[in-house]
Amino acid sequence: MEKFLLKRADCFFEAVLKLKTKEDCEKFFEDVCTMKELQDLTQRLEVAAMLQKGLNYREISEKTGASTATICRVNKCLQYGRGGYASVLAKE
């Protein structure tokens, strides 16, 4: 990631770490994200959970409305990413 962008991302991540409750998270993300961005983020997490449960792309697409491109991208993150989805999903 570009150095300038990384510094800005660090500030964002630090802000997220300050959130203590689900209500705090809701307020913050509703202010920071558009409704579409929030829908996309939640959809990706839902897709990741379904992929971990072994559902196929067609089933996931039918249940979530996600495109196969989105499902494929999430799957690549699960397989070759840094473990972000897995760490969150393991805590459910």
Backbone bond lengths (Angstrom), bond angles and torsions (degrees), N, CA, C in turn:
res aa  C-N    CA-C-N  psi(-1)  N-CA   C-N-CA  omega(-1)  CA-C   N-CA-C  phi
1 M - - - 1.439 - - 1.528 108.82 -
2 E 1.307 116.11 141.05 1.456 121.43 179.42 1.534 109.86 -57.24
3 K 1.336 116.40 141.38 1.469 121.94 -174.64 1.532 112.10 -54.89
4 F 1.328 117.45 -45.70 1.460 121.62 179.89 1.529 110.83 -61.86
5 L 1.329 115.66 -45.84 1.462 120.76 179.85 1.523 110.44 -65.34
6 L 1.316 117.00 -39.43 1.458 121.00 179.19 1.523 111.03 -60.56
7 K 1.327 117.15 -41.13 1.463 120.69 178.89 1.527 110.34 -63.68
8 R 1.315 116.97 -42.68 1.468 120.75 177.19 1.527 110.90 -65.17
9 A 1.312 116.92 -40.10 1.464 120.60 178.33 1.524 110.27 -63.23
10 D 1.324 116.92 -39.48 1.464 120.29 177.80 1.522 110.64 -58.44
11 C 1.311 117.60 -42.92 1.466 121.30 178.36 1.527 110.50 -61.78
12 F 1.325 116.09 -40.95 1.463 120.39 178.76 1.527 110.47 -64.98
13 F 1.331 116.88 -46.42 1.465 120.56 -179.81 1.524 111.37 -62.42
14 E 1.323 116.97 -38.78 1.466 120.98 176.66 1.531 110.37 -62.72
15 A 1.318 116.89 -39.58 1.467 120.39 177.98 1.525 110.65 -63.46
16 V 1.332 117.08 -43.00 1.467 121.10 179.53 1.526 110.37 -62.41
17 L 1.316 117.12 -39.65 1.461 120.39 -179.80 1.531 113.16 -64.94
18 K 1.321 117.56 -19.19 1.462 121.47 178.31 1.528 112.37 -78.88
19 L 1.324 117.51 -14.48 1.458 121.17 -178.18 1.528 109.36 -73.08
20 K 1.318 116.73 128.84 1.472 120.62 -173.75 1.521 113.49 -106.10
21 T 1.324 117.63 -29.13 1.464 120.31 -174.87 1.524 110.48 -126.24
22 K 1.327 114.61 165.74 1.457 120.17 175.59 1.531 109.88 -61.01
23 E 1.326 116.50 -38.99 1.465 120.87 178.65 1.530 110.89 -62.73
24 D 1.334 116.90 -41.31 1.474 120.40 176.06 1.527 110.19 -59.73
25 C 1.334 116.06 -43.78 1.470 120.83 179.71 1.522 111.24 -62.69
26 E 1.331 116.15 -45.10 1.464 120.19 179.49 1.522 110.67 -58.59
27 K 1.324 116.60 -48.76 1.464 120.73 -178.73 1.529 110.97 -61.14
28 F 1.325 116.13 -46.69 1.464 120.51 -177.62 1.524 111.25 -62.62
29 F 1.334 116.50 -52.63 1.461 119.04 -175.34 1.526 112.67 -70.06
30 E 1.335 117.75 -29.57 1.460 119.05 174.77 1.529 111.00 -68.19
31 D 1.332 116.92 -31.64 1.466 120.41 176.60 1.531 111.85 -77.36
32 V 1.321 117.19 -38.71 1.463 122.00 -173.62 1.530 112.50 -81.56
33 C 1.306 116.97 -37.14 1.470 121.47 -174.51 1.522 111.45 -104.76
34 T 1.319 114.92 151.33 1.462 119.08 167.41 1.524 106.87 -73.73
35 M 1.311 116.08 164.61 1.465 119.78 178.92 1.533 110.33 -59.97
36 K 1.325 116.81 -38.89 1.475 121.39 179.41 1.527 110.68 -64.89
37 E 1.330 117.46 -43.16 1.470 120.47 178.37 1.524 110.85 -62.01
38 L 1.317 116.99 -42.26 1.462 120.92 179.05 1.527 110.72 -65.24
39 Q 1.327 116.81 -40.50 1.462 121.15 176.44 1.532 110.62 -62.31
40 D 1.328 117.25 -42.80 1.464 121.38 179.86 1.526 111.19 -63.61
41 L 1.325 116.73 -43.90 1.469 120.32 179.44 1.524 111.68 -62.80
42 T 1.328 116.44 -45.66 1.463 119.18 -179.17 1.527 111.18 -68.23
43 Q 1.332 116.67 -34.91 1.455 120.16 177.67 1.527 110.98 -63.62
44 R 1.325 117.00 -42.54 1.471 120.39 179.91 1.527 111.67 -62.40
45 L 1.327 116.28 -39.88 1.465 119.05 178.20 1.528 110.76 -66.29
46 E 1.324 116.70 -39.91 1.460 121.80 176.94 1.531 110.32 -62.63
47 V 1.323 116.41 -42.79 1.468 121.55 177.73 1.530 110.14 -61.00
48 A 1.325 117.02 -45.13 1.468 120.87 -179.87 1.523 110.89 -59.93
49 A 1.324 117.15 -42.72 1.470 120.74 179.30 1.527 110.76 -62.47
50 M 1.315 116.76 -41.34 1.466 120.52 -179.75 1.527 111.65 -69.22
51 L 1.333 116.62 -37.92 1.467 119.36 176.62 1.522 110.40 -62.83
52 Q 1.317 116.88 -41.42 1.472 120.08 178.79 1.520 111.65 -64.53
53 K 1.327 116.79 -27.95 1.468 120.70 178.49 1.520 111.89 -82.65
54 G 1.347 116.92 -4.97 1.453 120.81 175.33 1.515 115.80 93.07
55 L 1.324 118.48 9.39 1.455 119.68 177.62 1.526 109.56 -69.54
56 N 1.330 116.11 149.89 1.459 119.57 179.70 1.529 110.71 -88.46
57 Y 1.319 115.60 168.42 1.460 121.23 -175.16 1.533 112.18 -56.68
58 R 1.307 117.73 -42.82 1.465 121.27 -178.24 1.526 110.39 -62.28
59 E 1.328 117.13 -46.18 1.470 121.08 179.24 1.533 111.01 -61.35
60 I 1.316 115.37 -43.54 1.468 120.12 -178.89 1.523 110.39 -65.35
61 S 1.311 116.30 -43.61 1.463 120.52 179.48 1.525 110.96 -61.45
62 E 1.319 116.76 -43.47 1.468 121.12 179.62 1.529 111.47 -63.80
63 K 1.325 117.28 -39.82 1.471 121.30 -176.26 1.520 113.53 -79.91
64 T 1.331 117.67 -29.68 1.463 120.37 -174.08 1.521 114.06 -111.91
65 G 1.318 116.75 -21.06 1.460 120.51 -174.12 1.517 112.78 82.04
66 A 1.325 117.43 3.50 1.465 121.78 179.66 1.520 110.38 -70.13
67 S 1.309 115.47 144.59 1.461 120.27 176.34 1.529 109.23 -74.43
68 T 1.318 116.00 160.13 1.459 118.95 177.36 1.526 110.63 -65.00
69 A 1.326 117.40 -29.11 1.475 120.71 176.96 1.532 110.02 -64.26
70 T 1.326 117.55 -43.04 1.466 121.31 178.03 1.524 110.25 -65.06
71 I 1.314 116.48 -44.04 1.462 120.67 -179.72 1.523 109.99 -62.22
72 C 1.317 116.40 -43.06 1.465 121.25 178.90 1.524 110.95 -62.40
73 R 1.335 116.91 -43.68 1.469 121.22 179.85 1.528 110.96 -62.49
74 V 1.335 116.76 -43.56 1.470 120.49 178.26 1.524 110.04 -64.59
75 N 1.325 116.69 -41.04 1.462 120.61 179.19 1.530 111.00 -61.53
76 K 1.331 116.31 -41.77 1.471 119.59 177.28 1.520 111.01 -61.72
77 C 1.316 116.80 -39.31 1.471 120.18 177.22 1.523 111.08 -64.40
78 L 1.317 116.65 -40.04 1.470 120.12 178.07 1.525 111.01 -64.43
79 Q 1.318 116.25 -38.55 1.460 121.14 -175.77 1.531 113.00 -81.95
80 Y 1.336 116.47 -41.97 1.463 120.18 -170.46 1.528 114.27 -124.14
81 G 1.322 116.90 1.88 1.455 120.94 -177.12 1.520 112.19 -79.05
82 R 1.304 114.99 -162.15 1.461 121.30 -174.99 1.523 113.07 -94.74
83 G 1.343 117.89 4.82 1.457 120.91 175.84 1.519 114.85 91.44
84 G 1.317 116.86 12.11 1.461 120.52 -178.93 1.518 113.41 -62.68
85 Y 1.324 116.63 -48.83 1.459 119.41 178.09 1.525 110.19 -61.33
86 A 1.314 116.15 -47.86 1.471 120.38 -176.83 1.516 111.77 -59.26
87 S 1.327 117.72 -40.61 1.465 119.34 -178.45 1.517 111.65 -66.87
88 V 1.323 117.34 -36.45 1.460 120.24 178.28 1.524 110.90 -73.61
89 L 1.318 116.80 -42.94 1.461 120.23 -177.92 1.511 112.67 -69.26
90 A 1.321 117.40 -27.86 1.462 120.88 178.54 1.517 111.84 -68.82
91 K 1.327 116.86 -19.09 1.450 121.45 -178.02 1.515 113.34 -90.51
92 E 1.332 117.06 0.11 1.475 120.94 179.62 1.499 110.91 -79.71
